[in-house]
């Protein structure tokens, strides 16, 4: 039987260790094609390139996976993969592993999650993975069990229409203590831009700031889960109508499996 095709992308560029780590983990589940931006595209959300030509560059294979980079955004990567790179429809879109958290309001800005949402828009089960560590030398081993269990379940049971998973893994030196279905934490970024002067006395601004958790005691949020060394799993939907919450029938069972395996 033909192995399922898995499309991998991210927003940290094809050079990011997190992308290759994800590719390595998914090769046991299917054939992998990795299509990532040529340059880092953090914060691009679901942006499209509309005023510049796009180019696809084929790279040497990586451990049996086909590798490409695109001169555009993460969403450009998914669209070009679907229309001009892949020879068949993928069974799964997996994005990441992102260097840094995409919890709370960050899901709206994330290019890694933008790529996952674009996969969902094509009707493909899609999961974005993030580790709450920005370091290029990050240890991604705490992500392994979550990748295995969630991707295996998504391939087997698929996903509701227009729905993706936003999975964040805490930055800890040991395996997470469990996994939990969450809602995005309410919060905001304070002092987002710092003002500077260039050598000519002209003002310029650099993105900075601190995230403020507006509900630190809410045990249902992704920020609470991460603070308590749990993997947070937030179902997100393209449908943005207030109050709509995607329901994924197989997700509680997958999380129960994760938590049971930890106890063995």
The 8 nearest C-alpha neighbors of each residue, nearest first, counted from 0:
[[1, 2, 3, 29, 4, 30, 28, 90],
 [2, 0, 3, 4, 29, 30, 87, 90],
 [1, 3, 29, 30, 0, 4, 28, 5],
 [4, 2, 29, 90, 30, 1, 5, 89],
 [3, 5, 89, 30, 90, 29, 31, 2],
 [6, 4, 31, 91, 89, 92, 90, 30],
 [5, 7, 92, 32, 33, 31, 89, 93],
 [8, 6, 33, 93, 94, 92, 32, 34],
 [7, 9, 94, 35, 34, 33, 95, 93],
 [8, 10, 111, 95, 94, 35, 11, 73],
 [9, 11, 40, 111, 110, 41, 12, 73],
 [10, 12, 39, 15, 9, 40, 41, 97],
 [13, 11, 36, 39, 38, 14, 37, 35],
 [12, 14, 35, 15, 36, 37, 68, 18],
 [13, 15, 12, 16, 11, 18, 37, 19],
 [16, 14, 17, 13, 18, 12, 11, 19],
 [17, 15, 19, 18, 20, 14, 135, 136],
 [16, 18, 96, 20, 15, 19, 97, 95],
 [19, 17, 21, 20, 16, 96, 95, 15],
 [20, 18, 22, 16, 21, 17, 23, 15],
 [19, 21, 17, 23, 18, 22, 16, 24],
 [22, 20, 18, 24, 19, 23, 96, 17],
 [21, 23, 19, 25, 24, 20, 26, 18],
 [24, 22, 20, 21, 26, 25, 19, 62],
 [23, 25, 21, 22, 26, 20, 27, 143],
 [26, 24, 22, 28, 27, 23, 21, 29],
 [27, 25, 28, 29, 23, 24, 30, 31],
 [26, 28, 25, 29, 24, 23, 30, 147],
 [29, 27, 25, 26, 151, 30, 3, 2],
 [30, 28, 3, 2, 26, 4, 27, 31],
 [29, 31, 4, 5, 26, 3, 2, 32],
 [32, 30, 5, 64, 4, 6, 26, 29],
 [31, 33, 65, 6, 64, 66, 7, 5],
 [32, 34, 7, 66, 8, 6, 65, 67],
 [35, 33, 67, 8, 68, 76, 66, 7],
 [36, 34, 8, 68, 13, 12, 9, 76],
 [37, 35, 12, 69, 68, 38, 71, 70],
 [36, 38, 68, 70, 69, 12, 13, 35],
 [37, 39, 12, 36, 40, 11, 70, 13],
 [40, 38, 11, 12, 10, 41, 36, 37],
 [39, 41, 10, 43, 11, 72, 38, 42],
 [42, 40, 10, 110, 43, 39, 109, 11],
 [41, 43, 108, 109, 110, 44, 40, 10],
 [42, 44, 110, 46, 41, 40, 45, 109],
 [43, 45, 110, 113, 108, 109, 42, 46],
 [46, 44, 113, 74, 43, 110, 47, 114],
 [47, 45, 43, 44, 74, 72, 48, 113],
 [48, 46, 75, 49, 74, 72, 45, 71],
 [47, 49, 50, 71, 51, 72, 46, 75],
 [48, 50, 51, 47, 52, 53, 46, 71],
 [51, 49, 48, 52, 47, 53, 71, 46],
 [52, 50, 49, 48, 53, 71, 70, 54],
 [53, 51, 54, 50, 48, 49, 70, 71],
 [54, 52, 70, 71, 51, 55, 69, 48],
 [53, 55, 70, 69, 56, 52, 71, 68],
 [54, 56, 69, 68, 57, 70, 67, 53],
 [57, 55, 68, 67, 58, 69, 54, 70],
 [58, 56, 67, 66, 55, 68, 59, 65],
 [57, 59, 66, 67, 60, 56, 68, 65],
 [60, 58, 61, 66, 57, 65, 67, 64],
 [59, 61, 65, 64, 66, 63, 58, 62],
 [60, 62, 64, 63, 59, 65, 66, 19],
 [63, 61, 64, 60, 23, 26, 22, 65],
 [62, 64, 61, 60, 65, 31, 26, 30],
 [65, 63, 31, 61, 60, 32, 62, 66],
 [64, 66, 32, 60, 33, 31, 61, 63],
 [67, 65, 33, 58, 60, 32, 34, 57],
 [68, 66, 57, 34, 58, 56, 33, 35],
 [67, 69, 35, 37, 36, 56, 34, 55],
 [70, 68, 55, 36, 37, 71, 54, 76],
 [71, 69, 37, 54, 53, 36, 55, 68],
 [72, 70, 69, 75, 36, 48, 53, 73],
 [71, 73, 75, 74, 36, 40, 47, 76],
 [74, 72, 76, 114, 75, 10, 110, 36],
 [73, 75, 114, 77, 76, 72, 45, 117],
 [74, 76, 72, 78, 73, 77, 71, 79],
 [77, 75, 73, 74, 79, 78, 34, 80],
 [78, 76, 80, 74, 75, 79, 81, 114],
 [77, 79, 75, 81, 80, 76, 82, 74],
 [80, 78, 82, 83, 76, 81, 77, 75],
 [79, 81, 84, 77, 78, 83, 82, 85],
 [80, 82, 78, 79, 85, 83, 77, 84],
 [81, 83, 79, 80, 78, 84, 85, 77],
 [82, 84, 79, 80, 81, 85, 78, 86],
 [85, 83, 80, 82, 81, 79, 86, 55],
 [86, 84, 87, 80, 81, 83, 88, 82],
 [85, 87, 84, 88, 83, 81, 89, 82],
 [88, 86, 85, 89, 4, 81, 84, 90],
 [87, 89, 90, 85, 86, 4, 81, 123],
 [90, 88, 4, 5, 91, 6, 87, 3],
 [89, 91, 4, 3, 5, 123, 154, 88],
 [92, 90, 5, 124, 89, 125, 123, 6],
 [91, 93, 125, 6, 5, 7, 118, 124],
 [94, 92, 126, 7, 125, 127, 6, 91],
 [95, 93, 127, 8, 9, 7, 111, 115],
 [96, 94, 97, 9, 128, 18, 127, 111],
 [95, 97, 17, 128, 129, 18, 21, 94],
 [98, 96, 95, 129, 99, 130, 17, 128],
 [97, 99, 133, 132, 130, 129, 96, 134],
 [100, 98, 131, 133, 132, 130, 97, 129],
 [99, 101, 131, 102, 129, 130, 167, 132],
 [100, 102, 105, 106, 129, 109, 167, 99],
 [101, 103, 105, 100, 106, 221, 104, 183],
 [102, 104, 183, 184, 105, 106, 185, 221],
 [105, 103, 106, 107, 102, 186, 183, 185],
 [106, 104, 101, 107, 108, 103, 102, 109],
 [105, 107, 101, 109, 104, 108, 102, 112],
 [108, 106, 105, 104, 109, 44, 112, 113],
 [109, 107, 44, 42, 105, 106, 43, 110],
 [110, 108, 44, 42, 112, 106, 111, 107],
 [109, 111, 44, 113, 43, 10, 112, 41],
 [110, 112, 9, 10, 114, 109, 113, 94],
 [111, 113, 115, 109, 114, 110, 127, 116],
 [112, 114, 45, 44, 110, 116, 111, 115],
 [115, 113, 74, 117, 73, 112, 111, 116],
 [116, 114, 112, 118, 125, 117, 113, 127],
 [115, 117, 119, 113, 118, 114, 112, 163],
 [118, 116, 120, 114, 119, 115, 113, 74],
 [119, 117, 115, 121, 116, 120, 123, 125],
 [118, 120, 116, 122, 161, 123, 121, 117],
 [119, 121, 117, 122, 118, 161, 116, 237],
 [122, 120, 118, 119, 123, 117, 161, 116],
 [121, 123, 119, 120, 160, 161, 118, 124],
 [122, 124, 119, 118, 121, 91, 125, 90],
 [125, 123, 91, 158, 157, 119, 92, 153],
 [124, 126, 92, 163, 115, 119, 93, 118],
 [127, 125, 164, 93, 163, 115, 165, 94],
 [126, 128, 94, 165, 112, 115, 93, 166],
 [129, 127, 166, 96, 95, 167, 94, 97],
 [130, 128, 97, 167, 96, 100, 95, 168],
 [129, 131, 168, 99, 132, 167, 98, 100],
 [130, 132, 100, 99, 170, 169, 168, 129],
 [131, 133, 99, 130, 134, 98, 170, 137],
 [134, 132, 99, 98, 135, 131, 137, 130],
 [133, 135, 137, 136, 132, 98, 99, 138],
 [134, 136, 137, 133, 16, 15, 98, 17],
 [137, 135, 134, 138, 16, 133, 139, 132],
 [138, 136, 134, 135, 139, 132, 133, 98],
 [137, 139, 140, 136, 141, 172, 170, 132],
 [140, 138, 141, 142, 137, 130, 17, 143],
 [139, 141, 142, 143, 138, 174, 144, 173],
 [142, 140, 174, 139, 143, 175, 173, 168],
 [143, 141, 140, 145, 139, 144, 168, 146],
 [144, 142, 146, 140, 145, 141, 147, 139],
 [143, 145, 147, 146, 142, 148, 257, 141],
 [144, 146, 148, 143, 147, 142, 149, 257],
 [147, 145, 143, 144, 149, 148, 150, 142],
 [148, 146, 144, 145, 150, 149, 151, 143],
 [147, 149, 151, 145, 150, 146, 144, 152],
 [148, 150, 152, 151, 146, 147, 145, 153],
 [151, 149, 153, 152, 147, 148, 146, 154],
 [150, 152, 148, 154, 149, 153, 147, 155],
 [151, 153, 155, 149, 150, 154, 156, 148],
 [154, 152, 157, 150, 156, 155, 151, 149],
 [155, 153, 151, 152, 157, 156, 150, 90],
 [154, 156, 152, 153, 157, 151, 150, 158],
 [155, 157, 153, 152, 154, 158, 249, 151],
 [158, 156, 153, 154, 124, 155, 159, 152],
 [159, 157, 124, 160, 153, 247, 162, 156],
 [160, 158, 162, 161, 247, 157, 246, 245],
 [159, 161, 162, 122, 158, 119, 120, 123],
 [162, 160, 119, 237, 120, 236, 122, 159],
 [163, 161, 236, 160, 159, 119, 235, 237],
 [164, 162, 125, 235, 126, 234, 119, 116],
 [163, 165, 234, 126, 233, 235, 166, 127],
 [164, 166, 233, 127, 232, 234, 126, 128],
 [167, 165, 232, 128, 231, 127, 164, 129],
 [168, 166, 129, 231, 230, 130, 128, 100],
 [167, 169, 230, 130, 129, 142, 131, 170],
 [170, 168, 225, 131, 228, 171, 130, 230],
 [169, 171, 131, 132, 130, 168, 172, 141],
 [172, 170, 173, 169, 174, 228, 175, 141],
 [171, 173, 174, 170, 141, 138, 175, 140],
 [174, 172, 171, 175, 141, 176, 140, 170],
 [173, 175, 141, 176, 172, 171, 140, 142],
 [176, 174, 228, 229, 177, 173, 141, 230],
 [177, 175, 229, 228, 174, 178, 261, 258],
 [178, 176, 229, 258, 175, 230, 179, 257],
 [177, 179, 230, 229, 254, 231, 258, 257],
 [178, 180, 231, 181, 232, 230, 229, 254],
 [181, 179, 232, 233, 231, 178, 182, 251],
 [182, 180, 220, 233, 221, 219, 232, 231],
 [181, 183, 220, 233, 221, 219, 184, 180],
 [184, 182, 103, 220, 221, 185, 102, 181],
 [183, 185, 103, 220, 221, 222, 186, 182],
 [186, 184, 213, 103, 214, 183, 212, 104],
 [185, 187, 212, 213, 211, 184, 104, 103],
 [186, 188, 211, 210, 189, 212, 104, 185],
 [187, 189, 210, 209, 211, 191, 208, 190],
 [188, 190, 191, 208, 209, 210, 187, 211],
 [191, 189, 208, 192, 188, 209, 207, 193],
 [190, 192, 208, 207, 189, 206, 188, 193],
 [193, 191, 206, 205, 207, 190, 204, 194],
 [192, 194, 205, 204, 207, 206, 195, 191],
 [193, 195, 204, 203, 192, 202, 205, 196],
 [196, 194, 203, 202, 204, 193, 197, 205],
 [197, 195, 202, 200, 201, 203, 198, 194],
 [196, 198, 200, 199, 201, 202, 195, 203],
 [199, 197, 200, 196, 201, 202, 195, 203],
 [200, 198, 197, 201, 196, 202, 203, 195],
 [199, 201, 196, 197, 198, 202, 195, 203],
 [202, 200, 196, 197, 199, 203, 198, 195],
 [203, 201, 196, 195, 197, 200, 194, 204],
 [202, 204, 195, 194, 196, 201, 205, 197],
 [203, 205, 194, 193, 192, 195, 206, 202],
 [206, 204, 192, 193, 207, 194, 203, 195],
 [205, 207, 192, 191, 193, 204, 208, 190],
 [206, 208, 191, 192, 205, 193, 190, 209],
 [209, 207, 191, 190, 189, 188, 192, 210],
 [208, 210, 188, 189, 211, 190, 207, 191],
 [209, 211, 188, 187, 189, 212, 208, 186],
 [212, 210, 187, 186, 188, 213, 209, 189],
 [211, 213, 186, 214, 215, 210, 185, 187],
 [214, 212, 186, 185, 211, 215, 184, 187],
 [213, 215, 216, 217, 212, 185, 184, 186],
 [216, 214, 217, 212, 213, 223, 222, 218],
 [217, 215, 214, 218, 223, 219, 220, 213],
 [218, 216, 219, 214, 215, 220, 223, 184],
 [217, 219, 223, 220, 216, 224, 215, 221],
 [218, 220, 181, 217, 182, 221, 223, 224],
 [221, 219, 182, 184, 181, 223, 222, 183],
 [220, 222, 224, 231, 181, 223, 183, 184],
 [221, 223, 225, 220, 224, 184, 226, 102],
 [224, 222, 226, 220, 221, 225, 218, 227],
 [225, 223, 229, 221, 227, 222, 226, 231],
 [224, 226, 228, 229, 222, 169, 227, 223],
 [227, 225, 223, 224, 228, 222, 229, 169],
 [226, 228, 224, 225, 229, 223, 176, 169],
 [229, 227, 225, 175, 226, 169, 176, 224],
 [230, 228, 224, 177, 225, 178, 175, 176],
 [229, 231, 178, 168, 167, 179, 177, 225],
 [230, 232, 221, 167, 179, 166, 224, 181],
 [233, 231, 166, 180, 181, 165, 179, 164],
 [232, 234, 165, 181, 164, 182, 180, 235],
 [235, 233, 164, 163, 245, 165, 232, 162],
 [236, 234, 163, 162, 164, 233, 245, 165],
 [237, 235, 162, 238, 161, 163, 245, 239],
 [236, 238, 161, 239, 162, 116, 235, 120],
 [237, 239, 236, 240, 161, 243, 162, 235],
 [238, 240, 237, 241, 236, 243, 242, 235],
 [241, 239, 238, 243, 242, 237, 244, 236],
 [242, 240, 243, 239, 244, 238, 236, 237],
 [241, 243, 244, 240, 239, 245, 238, 236],
 [242, 244, 241, 240, 245, 239, 238, 236],
 [243, 245, 242, 246, 235, 236, 234, 241],
 [246, 244, 234, 236, 247, 243, 235, 162],
 [245, 247, 248, 244, 159, 234, 250, 162],
 [248, 246, 250, 249, 159, 245, 158, 234],
 [249, 247, 250, 246, 251, 252, 158, 159],
 [248, 250, 252, 247, 251, 253, 156, 152],
 [249, 251, 253, 252, 247, 248, 254, 149],
 [252, 250, 254, 253, 249, 255, 248, 180],
 [251, 253, 255, 250, 254, 249, 256, 248],
 [254, 252, 250, 256, 255, 251, 257, 249],
 [253, 255, 257, 251, 256, 252, 178, 250],
 [254, 256, 252, 258, 257, 253, 259, 251],
 [257, 255, 259, 253, 254, 258, 260, 252],
 [258, 256, 254, 260, 255, 259, 253, 261],
 [257, 259, 255, 177, 261, 256, 260, 254],
 [260, 258, 256, 261, 262, 257, 255, 263],
 [261, 259, 257, 262, 263, 258, 256, 255],
 [260, 262, 258, 259, 263, 257, 177, 176],
 [263, 261, 260, 259, 258, 257, 176, 177],
 [262, 260, 261, 259, 258, 257, 256, 176]]
